Amino acid sequence: MTEHEFLLEISNIIDIKLAPLKKDIQAVKFHIEQDVKPNIRILSQNYLPAAQRYASATNQVESVGQDVELLKRIVAGHSEKLDAISA
């Protein structure tokens, strides 16, 4: 067997051994294209609006908290005035 024939035989053996791997890789690529990428696209399309709603809600909650604190101070002041009047 010549060196060239030997190398061809090795190449054929490698091709035979790698064929199942190539098939598996193609199946994984197909799965990624058909299932994973569309799901990632859907997630990314929904992420930004959800993040914007969260930011808006956070601002509203902070505003409501500030309003509640102001109302507490006002009610406390009114309570002191009413106690002074009724005493």
N, C-alpha and C positions, 0 to 999 in steps of 0.2 A: 504494500500500500504506500503510495506516494504521500508526501506532505500535503499536497493539494487535496487528494482524496480524503485524507484523514481530517483535514479542516472542514471539508464539505460534510463528512459524516457527523462531526461534532456539531456543525451548524444545524443539520437535520434533527439531531437529538435534542438540541436546545429548542428548536421550533416546536417539536412534538411536546416537550415538557412545558413550554410556555403557552401553548394553545389554550389550556383550561384557564390559565391566569388572564389571558387576553379576553376570553369570553366573560370571565367574572368582572373584569375592569369595564367592559362594555355594558354589562348589566348594571353596575354601580353608576356609570355615567348616565345611563338611561333613567335610573331611579332619581338621580339628582336633578336631571332636566325636567322630568315629569312630575315629581312629587315635592322635592325639597325647595327648588327655586320658586315655584309658584307660591308655596306657603310662606317663604321668607318675604316675597313681594307683598303678599297680603298683610303680613305682620308690619312691614315697614310703612305701608300705606295707612294703616290704622294707628301706628305709634304717634306720629306727629299730631294728629287731631286730639288724641287722648292726652298727650303731654301738654298741649295748649289748654285743654279743659282743666287739667290738674293745676296748672299755673294760675288760671283764672280763679278756680275754686280756692286756691291757697290765698290769693289776694282778698277774696271775699271773706274768708274766715278771719283773716287778720283784721279786716275792717270791722267785722261784727264784734270781735274781741275788744277793739278799741272803743266801739260804741257802748258795749256793756260796761267797761271800766268807767266811762264818762257817766253813764246812768247811775252806777253805784255811788260815785262821788256826789252827784246831784241829789239822789235820794237820801244819802247820809246827811248832807247839808240841810235838806228840808226836814228831816227827822229832828235834827238839833234845833232848828227854828221852832218846830211844832212843840217840842219838849219845853223850850224856853217860854213860849206863849202860854202853854197849859199849866205851867208851874206857878 
